[in-house]
Amino acid sequence: MLHGEPTTDSSPTTSSSPTPAVASVPTFCSIAFISDEKGRGVVATSVIPVHTVIGDYSGEQITEAVKDRRYLKSREAEREAHDLKWLASRLERGQGVSGDYLFGVSGVDAFIDAEDEHFSNWTRFLNHSDDPNVNVKSLPVGMSGSPRVWFVASRDISPGEEICFSYGDDYWRDEDEFEPV
């Protein structure tokens, strides 16, 4: 596992205050610079026991059609006015438009887009590992009536250890299948 020193938010934004995603970090962990390849990640600051609910993955809930218009180069001609407004807003605020923070929820036409740090929480910083220490869970309909995605510790996690999950096979797609704008 990789370790990192806690850092302040270094993403480009128009404000000097931390983004809501950075500000939402609970006391049992911190955001840290992990490596040039991974960027920022989440590091435990105290022991996290096995079976602990780490947190929910939050962000903008979108459909597959919206996801495709926004993120697939082959579908950019189909963008609607609100998609262009979304793109301009992301770029003006220094937020990414890679599509790398999408989580598809099985059993329902829903994706959670956590790329924008102003509309997501700290779990967007969880990185991939082939030896993960948290598992991802999802429900097509949670108690709120919306899809729910959350993370649970699969073993005890030590202080200083990066908190990671497996992104799954769908994430590791061929570049021609999914191109960011």
PyMOL CGO cylinders between C-alpha atoms (Angstrom):
from pymol import cmd
from pymol.cgo import CYLINDER

trace = [
    CYLINDER, 0.00, 0.00, 0.00, 1.08, 3.55, -0.67, 0.3, 1, 1, 1, 1, 1, 1,
    CYLINDER, 1.08, 3.55, -0.67, 1.37, 6.12, 2.06, 0.3, 1, 1, 1, 1, 1, 1,
    CYLINDER, 1.37, 6.12, 2.06, 1.19, 9.88, 1.79, 0.3, 1, 1, 1, 1, 1, 1,
    CYLINDER, 1.19, 9.88, 1.79, 1.45, 13.01, 3.84, 0.3, 1, 1, 1, 1, 1, 1,
    CYLINDER, 1.45, 13.01, 3.84, -1.76, 15.00, 4.30, 0.3, 1, 1, 1, 1, 1, 1,
    CYLINDER, -1.76, 15.00, 4.30, -1.95, 17.97, 1.96, 0.3, 1, 1, 1, 1, 1, 1,
    CYLINDER, -1.95, 17.97, 1.96, -4.31, 20.81, 1.35, 0.3, 1, 1, 1, 1, 1, 1,
    CYLINDER, -4.31, 20.81, 1.35, -6.56, 20.87, -1.70, 0.3, 1, 1, 1, 1, 1, 1,
    CYLINDER, -6.56, 20.87, -1.70, -4.46, 21.60, -4.77, 0.3, 1, 1, 1, 1, 1, 1,
    CYLINDER, -4.46, 21.60, -4.77, -7.12, 21.44, -7.47, 0.3, 1, 1, 1, 1, 1, 1,
    CYLINDER, -7.12, 21.44, -7.47, -7.64, 24.56, -9.56, 0.3, 1, 1, 1, 1, 1, 1,
    CYLINDER, -7.64, 24.56, -9.56, -10.70, 26.47, -8.37, 0.3, 1, 1, 1, 1, 1, 1,
    CYLINDER, -10.70, 26.47, -8.37, -11.82, 30.05, -8.35, 0.3, 1, 1, 1, 1, 1, 1,
    CYLINDER, -11.82, 30.05, -8.35, -11.89, 30.13, -4.53, 0.3, 1, 1, 1, 1, 1, 1,
    CYLINDER, -11.89, 30.13, -4.53, -9.17, 29.79, -1.92, 0.3, 1, 1, 1, 1, 1, 1,
    CYLINDER, -9.17, 29.79, -1.92, -11.43, 27.78, 0.41, 0.3, 1, 1, 1, 1, 1, 1,
    CYLINDER, -11.43, 27.78, 0.41, -11.53, 24.00, 0.14, 0.3, 1, 1, 1, 1, 1, 1,
    CYLINDER, -11.53, 24.00, 0.14, -14.11, 22.46, -2.17, 0.3, 1, 1, 1, 1, 1, 1,
    CYLINDER, -14.11, 22.46, -2.17, -17.09, 20.70, -0.56, 0.3, 1, 1, 1, 1, 1, 1,
    CYLINDER, -17.09, 20.70, -0.56, -15.49, 17.34, -1.41, 0.3, 1, 1, 1, 1, 1, 1,
    CYLINDER, -15.49, 17.34, -1.41, -12.29, 18.24, 0.45, 0.3, 1, 1, 1, 1, 1, 1,
    CYLINDER, -12.29, 18.24, 0.45, -14.20, 19.85, 3.34, 0.3, 1, 1, 1, 1, 1, 1,
    CYLINDER, -14.20, 19.85, 3.34, -16.32, 16.69, 3.83, 0.3, 1, 1, 1, 1, 1, 1,
    CYLINDER, -16.32, 16.69, 3.83, -13.40, 14.44, 4.89, 0.3, 1, 1, 1, 1, 1, 1,
    CYLINDER, -13.40, 14.44, 4.89, -14.25, 12.68, 8.19, 0.3, 1, 1, 1, 1, 1, 1,
    CYLINDER, -14.25, 12.68, 8.19, -11.83, 12.64, 11.13, 0.3, 1, 1, 1, 1, 1, 1,
    CYLINDER, -11.83, 12.64, 11.13, -10.74, 9.02, 10.58, 0.3, 1, 1, 1, 1, 1, 1,
    CYLINDER, -10.74, 9.02, 10.58, -8.93, 9.89, 7.34, 0.3, 1, 1, 1, 1, 1, 1,
    CYLINDER, -8.93, 9.89, 7.34, -7.29, 12.67, 5.35, 0.3, 1, 1, 1, 1, 1, 1,
    CYLINDER, -7.29, 12.67, 5.35, -6.68, 13.54, 1.73, 0.3, 1, 1, 1, 1, 1, 1,
    CYLINDER, -6.68, 13.54, 1.73, -3.02, 13.10, 0.82, 0.3, 1, 1, 1, 1, 1, 1,
    CYLINDER, -3.02, 13.10, 0.82, -0.81, 13.29, -2.24, 0.3, 1, 1, 1, 1, 1, 1,
    CYLINDER, -0.81, 13.29, -2.24, -0.14, 9.63, -3.11, 0.3, 1, 1, 1, 1, 1, 1,
    CYLINDER, -0.14, 9.63, -3.11, 1.96, 9.69, -6.28, 0.3, 1, 1, 1, 1, 1, 1,
    CYLINDER, 1.96, 9.69, -6.28, 2.31, 11.48, -9.61, 0.3, 1, 1, 1, 1, 1, 1,
    CYLINDER, 2.31, 11.48, -9.61, 0.34, 8.66, -11.25, 0.3, 1, 1, 1, 1, 1, 1,
    CYLINDER, 0.34, 8.66, -11.25, -2.52, 8.58, -8.71, 0.3, 1, 1, 1, 1, 1, 1,
    CYLINDER, -2.52, 8.58, -8.71, -2.54, 12.18, -7.53, 0.3, 1, 1, 1, 1, 1, 1,
    CYLINDER, -2.54, 12.18, -7.53, -4.49, 12.61, -4.33, 0.3, 1, 1, 1, 1, 1, 1,
    CYLINDER, -4.49, 12.61, -4.33, -5.95, 9.75, -2.35, 0.3, 1, 1, 1, 1, 1, 1,
    CYLINDER, -5.95, 9.75, -2.35, -7.41, 8.98, 1.06, 0.3, 1, 1, 1, 1, 1, 1,
    CYLINDER, -7.41, 8.98, 1.06, -5.22, 7.87, 3.96, 0.3, 1, 1, 1, 1, 1, 1,
    CYLINDER, -5.22, 7.87, 3.96, -6.47, 6.50, 7.28, 0.3, 1, 1, 1, 1, 1, 1,
    CYLINDER, -6.47, 6.50, 7.28, -5.57, 8.67, 10.30, 0.3, 1, 1, 1, 1, 1, 1,
    CYLINDER, -5.57, 8.67, 10.30, -6.81, 6.11, 12.83, 0.3, 1, 1, 1, 1, 1, 1,
    CYLINDER, -6.81, 6.11, 12.83, -7.62, 2.40, 12.88, 0.3, 1, 1, 1, 1, 1, 1,
    CYLINDER, -7.62, 2.40, 12.88, -10.68, 1.58, 10.81, 0.3, 1, 1, 1, 1, 1, 1,
    CYLINDER, -10.68, 1.58, 10.81, -12.12, -1.78, 11.90, 0.3, 1, 1, 1, 1, 1, 1,
    CYLINDER, -12.12, -1.78, 11.90, -13.31, -4.40, 9.41, 0.3, 1, 1, 1, 1, 1, 1,
    CYLINDER, -13.31, -4.40, 9.41, -16.98, -3.98, 8.37, 0.3, 1, 1, 1, 1, 1, 1,
    CYLINDER, -16.98, -3.98, 8.37, -16.97, -0.22, 9.11, 0.3, 1, 1, 1, 1, 1, 1,
    CYLINDER, -16.97, -0.22, 9.11, -19.04, 1.79, 6.66, 0.3, 1, 1, 1, 1, 1, 1,
    CYLINDER, -19.04, 1.79, 6.66, -16.49, 4.20, 5.24, 0.3, 1, 1, 1, 1, 1, 1,
    CYLINDER, -16.49, 4.20, 5.24, -18.89, 6.53, 3.42, 0.3, 1, 1, 1, 1, 1, 1,
    CYLINDER, -18.89, 6.53, 3.42, -21.28, 6.99, 0.53, 0.3, 1, 1, 1, 1, 1, 1,
    CYLINDER, -21.28, 6.99, 0.53, -20.21, 7.90, -3.01, 0.3, 1, 1, 1, 1, 1, 1,
    CYLINDER, -20.21, 7.90, -3.01, -22.05, 11.09, -3.87, 0.3, 1, 1, 1, 1, 1, 1,
    CYLINDER, -22.05, 11.09, -3.87, -22.31, 13.33, -6.88, 0.3, 1, 1, 1, 1, 1, 1,
    CYLINDER, -22.31, 13.33, -6.88, -24.63, 14.30, -9.67, 0.3, 1, 1, 1, 1, 1, 1,
    CYLINDER, -24.63, 14.30, -9.67, -27.01, 11.49, -10.62, 0.3, 1, 1, 1, 1, 1, 1,
    CYLINDER, -27.01, 11.49, -10.62, -27.32, 11.21, -14.41, 0.3, 1, 1, 1, 1, 1, 1,
    CYLINDER, -27.32, 11.21, -14.41, -28.71, 8.75, -16.94, 0.3, 1, 1, 1, 1, 1, 1,
    CYLINDER, -28.71, 8.75, -16.94, -26.69, 6.79, -19.47, 0.3, 1, 1, 1, 1, 1, 1,
    CYLINDER, -26.69, 6.79, -19.47, -27.90, 9.09, -22.27, 0.3, 1, 1, 1, 1, 1, 1,
    CYLINDER, -27.90, 9.09, -22.27, -26.64, 12.18, -20.41, 0.3, 1, 1, 1, 1, 1, 1,
    CYLINDER, -26.64, 12.18, -20.41, -23.35, 10.42, -19.57, 0.3, 1, 1, 1, 1, 1, 1,
    CYLINDER, -23.35, 10.42, -19.57, -22.82, 9.53, -23.23, 0.3, 1, 1, 1, 1, 1, 1,
    CYLINDER, -22.82, 9.53, -23.23, -23.58, 13.05, -24.51, 0.3, 1, 1, 1, 1, 1, 1,
    CYLINDER, -23.58, 13.05, -24.51, -21.26, 14.62, -21.98, 0.3, 1, 1, 1, 1, 1, 1,
    CYLINDER, -21.26, 14.62, -21.98, -18.33, 12.24, -22.12, 0.3, 1, 1, 1, 1, 1, 1,
    CYLINDER, -18.33, 12.24, -22.12, -18.29, 10.25, -25.39, 0.3, 1, 1, 1, 1, 1, 1,
    CYLINDER, -18.29, 10.25, -25.39, -16.52, 12.08, -28.19, 0.3, 1, 1, 1, 1, 1, 1,
    CYLINDER, -16.52, 12.08, -28.19, -18.67, 10.22, -30.73, 0.3, 1, 1, 1, 1, 1, 1,
    CYLINDER, -18.67, 10.22, -30.73, -21.82, 11.70, -29.12, 0.3, 1, 1, 1, 1, 1, 1,
    CYLINDER, -21.82, 11.70, -29.12, -20.73, 15.33, -28.57, 0.3, 1, 1, 1, 1, 1, 1,
    CYLINDER, -20.73, 15.33, -28.57, -22.80, 16.50, -31.58, 0.3, 1, 1, 1, 1, 1, 1,
    CYLINDER, -22.80, 16.50, -31.58, -25.90, 15.39, -29.62, 0.3, 1, 1, 1, 1, 1, 1,
    CYLINDER, -25.90, 15.39, -29.62, -25.18, 17.73, -26.69, 0.3, 1, 1, 1, 1, 1, 1,
    CYLINDER, -25.18, 17.73, -26.69, -28.11, 19.84, -25.58, 0.3, 1, 1, 1, 1, 1, 1,
    CYLINDER, -28.11, 19.84, -25.58, -28.04, 23.38, -24.19, 0.3, 1, 1, 1, 1, 1, 1,
    CYLINDER, -28.04, 23.38, -24.19, -27.90, 22.17, -20.58, 0.3, 1, 1, 1, 1, 1, 1,
    CYLINDER, -27.90, 22.17, -20.58, -24.95, 19.87, -21.46, 0.3, 1, 1, 1, 1, 1, 1,
    CYLINDER, -24.95, 19.87, -21.46, -23.04, 22.85, -22.87, 0.3, 1, 1, 1, 1, 1, 1,
    CYLINDER, -23.04, 22.85, -22.87, -23.89, 24.90, -19.78, 0.3, 1, 1, 1, 1, 1, 1,
    CYLINDER, -23.89, 24.90, -19.78, -22.66, 22.02, -17.60, 0.3, 1, 1, 1, 1, 1, 1,
    CYLINDER, -22.66, 22.02, -17.60, -19.39, 21.86, -19.58, 0.3, 1, 1, 1, 1, 1, 1,
    CYLINDER, -19.39, 21.86, -19.58, -18.80, 25.62, -19.37, 0.3, 1, 1, 1, 1, 1, 1,
    CYLINDER, -18.80, 25.62, -19.37, -19.47, 25.58, -15.63, 0.3, 1, 1, 1, 1, 1, 1,
    CYLINDER, -19.47, 25.58, -15.63, -17.02, 22.74, -15.03, 0.3, 1, 1, 1, 1, 1, 1,
    CYLINDER, -17.02, 22.74, -15.03, -14.29, 24.42, -17.08, 0.3, 1, 1, 1, 1, 1, 1,
    CYLINDER, -14.29, 24.42, -17.08, -14.86, 27.87, -15.49, 0.3, 1, 1, 1, 1, 1, 1,
    CYLINDER, -14.86, 27.87, -15.49, -14.44, 26.34, -12.02, 0.3, 1, 1, 1, 1, 1, 1,
    CYLINDER, -14.44, 26.34, -12.02, -11.36, 24.30, -12.96, 0.3, 1, 1, 1, 1, 1, 1,
    CYLINDER, -11.36, 24.30, -12.96, -13.18, 21.00, -12.58, 0.3, 1, 1, 1, 1, 1, 1,
    CYLINDER, -13.18, 21.00, -12.58, -12.43, 17.97, -14.75, 0.3, 1, 1, 1, 1, 1, 1,
    CYLINDER, -12.43, 17.97, -14.75, -14.46, 16.54, -17.60, 0.3, 1, 1, 1, 1, 1, 1,
    CYLINDER, -14.46, 16.54, -17.60, -12.73, 13.16, -17.97, 0.3, 1, 1, 1, 1, 1, 1,
    CYLINDER, -12.73, 13.16, -17.97, -15.59, 10.86, -16.97, 0.3, 1, 1, 1, 1, 1, 1,
    CYLINDER, -15.59, 10.86, -16.97, -13.20, 8.98, -14.69, 0.3, 1, 1, 1, 1, 1, 1,
    CYLINDER, -13.20, 8.98, -14.69, -15.39, 9.47, -11.61, 0.3, 1, 1, 1, 1, 1, 1,
    CYLINDER, -15.39, 9.47, -11.61, -18.55, 7.82, -12.96, 0.3, 1, 1, 1, 1, 1, 1,
    CYLINDER, -18.55, 7.82, -12.96, -20.09, 4.95, -11.05, 0.3, 1, 1, 1, 1, 1, 1,
    CYLINDER, -20.09, 4.95, -11.05, -22.80, 2.95, -12.85, 0.3, 1, 1, 1, 1, 1, 1,
    CYLINDER, -22.80, 2.95, -12.85, -25.49, 1.54, -10.58, 0.3, 1, 1, 1, 1, 1, 1,
    CYLINDER, -25.49, 1.54, -10.58, -26.67, -1.95, -11.56, 0.3, 1, 1, 1, 1, 1, 1,
    CYLINDER, -26.67, -1.95, -11.56, -30.36, -2.53, -12.15, 0.3, 1, 1, 1, 1, 1, 1,
    CYLINDER, -30.36, -2.53, -12.15, -31.24, 1.09, -12.94, 0.3, 1, 1, 1, 1, 1, 1,
    CYLINDER, -31.24, 1.09, -12.94, -30.37, 3.68, -15.60, 0.3, 1, 1, 1, 1, 1, 1,
    CYLINDER, -30.37, 3.68, -15.60, -28.26, 5.75, -13.23, 0.3, 1, 1, 1, 1, 1, 1,
    CYLINDER, -28.26, 5.75, -13.23, -24.68, 6.89, -12.95, 0.3, 1, 1, 1, 1, 1, 1,
    CYLINDER, -24.68, 6.89, -12.95, -23.19, 8.88, -10.10, 0.3, 1, 1, 1, 1, 1, 1,
    CYLINDER, -23.19, 8.88, -10.10, -20.77, 11.48, -11.43, 0.3, 1, 1, 1, 1, 1, 1,
    CYLINDER, -20.77, 11.48, -11.43, -18.43, 12.56, -8.62, 0.3, 1, 1, 1, 1, 1, 1,
    CYLINDER, -18.43, 12.56, -8.62, -15.81, 14.33, -10.74, 0.3, 1, 1, 1, 1, 1, 1,
    CYLINDER, -15.81, 14.33, -10.74, -16.92, 17.85, -9.75, 0.3, 1, 1, 1, 1, 1, 1,
    CYLINDER, -16.92, 17.85, -9.75, -15.56, 18.54, -6.25, 0.3, 1, 1, 1, 1, 1, 1,
    CYLINDER, -15.56, 18.54, -6.25, -18.36, 21.09, -5.70, 0.3, 1, 1, 1, 1, 1, 1,
    CYLINDER, -18.36, 21.09, -5.70, -21.09, 18.43, -6.09, 0.3, 1, 1, 1, 1, 1, 1,
    CYLINDER, -21.09, 18.43, -6.09, -19.47, 15.34, -4.56, 0.3, 1, 1, 1, 1, 1, 1,
    CYLINDER, -19.47, 15.34, -4.56, -17.80, 14.28, -1.34, 0.3, 1, 1, 1, 1, 1, 1,
    CYLINDER, -17.80, 14.28, -1.34, -14.43, 12.99, -0.17, 0.3, 1, 1, 1, 1, 1, 1,
    CYLINDER, -14.43, 12.99, -0.17, -15.00, 9.40, -1.43, 0.3, 1, 1, 1, 1, 1, 1,
    CYLINDER, -15.00, 9.40, -1.43, -14.24, 10.68, -4.96, 0.3, 1, 1, 1, 1, 1, 1,
    CYLINDER, -14.24, 10.68, -4.96, -10.57, 10.61, -3.87, 0.3, 1, 1, 1, 1, 1, 1,
    CYLINDER, -10.57, 10.61, -3.87, -10.54, 6.84, -3.20, 0.3, 1, 1, 1, 1, 1, 1,
    CYLINDER, -10.54, 6.84, -3.20, -8.07, 5.21, -5.57, 0.3, 1, 1, 1, 1, 1, 1,
    CYLINDER, -8.07, 5.21, -5.57, -7.89, 1.79, -7.20, 0.3, 1, 1, 1, 1, 1, 1,
    CYLINDER, -7.89, 1.79, -7.20, -5.89, -1.11, -5.82, 0.3, 1, 1, 1, 1, 1, 1,
    CYLINDER, -5.89, -1.11, -5.82, -5.52, -4.72, -6.91, 0.3, 1, 1, 1, 1, 1, 1,
    CYLINDER, -5.52, -4.72, -6.91, -5.38, -5.45, -3.17, 0.3, 1, 1, 1, 1, 1, 1,
    CYLINDER, -5.38, -5.45, -3.17, -8.26, -3.26, -1.90, 0.3, 1, 1, 1, 1, 1, 1,
    CYLINDER, -8.26, -3.26, -1.90, -9.10, -2.73, 1.75, 0.3, 1, 1, 1, 1, 1, 1,
    CYLINDER, -9.10, -2.73, 1.75, -12.69, -1.59, 1.14, 0.3, 1, 1, 1, 1, 1, 1,
    CYLINDER, -12.69, -1.59, 1.14, -15.51, -3.11, -0.89, 0.3, 1, 1, 1, 1, 1, 1,
    CYLINDER, -15.51, -3.11, -0.89, -18.06, -1.11, -2.81, 0.3, 1, 1, 1, 1, 1, 1,
    CYLINDER, -18.06, -1.11, -2.81, -21.76, -1.82, -2.34, 0.3, 1, 1, 1, 1, 1, 1,
    CYLINDER, -21.76, -1.82, -2.34, -24.69, -0.47, -4.33, 0.3, 1, 1, 1, 1, 1, 1,
    CYLINDER, -24.69, -0.47, -4.33, -28.46, -0.50, -4.38, 0.3, 1, 1, 1, 1, 1, 1,
    CYLINDER, -28.46, -0.50, -4.38, -30.64, 0.64, -7.29, 0.3, 1, 1, 1, 1, 1, 1,
    CYLINDER, -30.64, 0.64, -7.29, -32.95, 2.26, -4.71, 0.3, 1, 1, 1, 1, 1, 1,
    CYLINDER, -32.95, 2.26, -4.71, -31.70, 3.27, -1.27, 0.3, 1, 1, 1, 1, 1, 1,
    CYLINDER, -31.70, 3.27, -1.27, -33.75, 4.55, 1.68, 0.3, 1, 1, 1, 1, 1, 1,
    CYLINDER, -33.75, 4.55, 1.68, -33.84, 8.03, 0.10, 0.3, 1, 1, 1, 1, 1, 1,
    CYLINDER, -33.84, 8.03, 0.10, -35.50, 6.60, -3.02, 0.3, 1, 1, 1, 1, 1, 1,
    CYLINDER, -35.50, 6.60, -3.02, -32.37, 7.21, -5.11, 0.3, 1, 1, 1, 1, 1, 1,
    CYLINDER, -32.37, 7.21, -5.11, -29.55, 4.83, -5.99, 0.3, 1, 1, 1, 1, 1, 1,
    CYLINDER, -29.55, 4.83, -5.99, -27.00, 4.36, -3.22, 0.3, 1, 1, 1, 1, 1, 1,
    CYLINDER, -27.00, 4.36, -3.22, -23.30, 3.50, -3.51, 0.3, 1, 1, 1, 1, 1, 1,
    CYLINDER, -23.30, 3.50, -3.51, -21.16, 3.10, -0.40, 0.3, 1, 1, 1, 1, 1, 1,
    CYLINDER, -21.16, 3.10, -0.40, -17.88, 1.63, 0.84, 0.3, 1, 1, 1, 1, 1, 1,
    CYLINDER, -17.88, 1.63, 0.84, -17.25, -0.87, 3.65, 0.3, 1, 1, 1, 1, 1, 1,
    CYLINDER, -17.25, -0.87, 3.65, -13.89, -1.87, 5.17, 0.3, 1, 1, 1, 1, 1, 1,
    CYLINDER, -13.89, -1.87, 5.17, -13.05, -5.43, 4.06, 0.3, 1, 1, 1, 1, 1, 1,
    CYLINDER, -13.05, -5.43, 4.06, -10.36, -5.73, 6.75, 0.3, 1, 1, 1, 1, 1, 1,
    CYLINDER, -10.36, -5.73, 6.75, -8.84, -3.62, 9.51, 0.3, 1, 1, 1, 1, 1, 1,
    CYLINDER, -8.84, -3.62, 9.51, -7.14, -0.55, 8.03, 0.3, 1, 1, 1, 1, 1, 1,
    CYLINDER, -7.14, -0.55, 8.03, -4.10, 0.89, 9.82, 0.3, 1, 1, 1, 1, 1, 1,
    CYLINDER, -4.10, 0.89, 9.82, -3.27, 4.58, 10.28, 0.3, 1, 1, 1, 1, 1, 1,
    CYLINDER, -3.27, 4.58, 10.28, -1.17, 5.85, 7.35, 0.3, 1, 1, 1, 1, 1, 1,
    CYLINDER, -1.17, 5.85, 7.35, -2.58, 3.23, 4.97, 0.3, 1, 1, 1, 1, 1, 1,
    CYLINDER, -2.58, 3.23, 4.97, -4.23, 4.37, 1.76, 0.3, 1, 1, 1, 1, 1, 1,
    CYLINDER, -4.23, 4.37, 1.76, -7.93, 3.47, 1.58, 0.3, 1, 1, 1, 1, 1, 1,
    CYLINDER, -7.93, 3.47, 1.58, -8.60, 1.84, -1.82, 0.3, 1, 1, 1, 1, 1, 1,
    CYLINDER, -8.60, 1.84, -1.82, -11.15, -0.25, -3.68, 0.3, 1, 1, 1, 1, 1, 1,
    CYLINDER, -11.15, -0.25, -3.68, -11.12, -2.16, -6.96, 0.3, 1, 1, 1, 1, 1, 1,
    CYLINDER, -11.12, -2.16, -6.96, -12.49, -0.06, -9.81, 0.3, 1, 1, 1, 1, 1, 1,
    CYLINDER, -12.49, -0.06, -9.81, -13.55, -3.27, -11.58, 0.3, 1, 1, 1, 1, 1, 1,
    CYLINDER, -13.55, -3.27, -11.58, -13.01, -4.46, -15.13, 0.3, 1, 1, 1, 1, 1, 1,
    CYLINDER, -13.01, -4.46, -15.13, -15.34, -1.89, -16.73, 0.3, 1, 1, 1, 1, 1, 1,
    CYLINDER, -15.34, -1.89, -16.73, -13.05, 0.96, -15.68, 0.3, 1, 1, 1, 1, 1, 1,
    CYLINDER, -13.05, 0.96, -15.68, -10.09, -0.44, -17.61, 0.3, 1, 1, 1, 1, 1, 1,
    CYLINDER, -10.09, -0.44, -17.61, -11.63, 0.04, -21.05, 0.3, 1, 1, 1, 1, 1, 1,
    CYLINDER, -11.63, 0.04, -21.05, -9.96, 0.58, -24.39, 0.3, 1, 1, 1, 1, 1, 1,
    CYLINDER, -9.96, 0.58, -24.39, -9.31, 4.26, -25.06, 0.3, 1, 1, 1, 1, 1, 1,
    CYLINDER, -9.31, 4.26, -25.06, -11.46, 4.24, -28.20, 0.3, 1, 1, 1, 1, 1, 1,
    CYLINDER, -11.46, 4.24, -28.20, -14.52, 3.12, -26.25, 0.3, 1, 1, 1, 1, 1, 1,
    CYLINDER, -14.52, 3.12, -26.25, -14.69, 6.17, -24.02, 0.3, 1, 1, 1, 1, 1, 1,
    CYLINDER, -14.69, 6.17, -24.02, -13.00, 9.46, -24.74, 0.3, 1, 1, 1, 1, 1, 1,
    CYLINDER, -13.00, 9.46, -24.74, -13.23, 12.50, -22.50, 0.3, 1, 1, 1, 1, 1, 1,
    CYLINDER, -13.23, 12.50, -22.50, -14.12, 15.81, -24.10, 0.3, 1, 1, 1, 1, 1, 1,
]
cmd.load_cgo(trace, "trace")
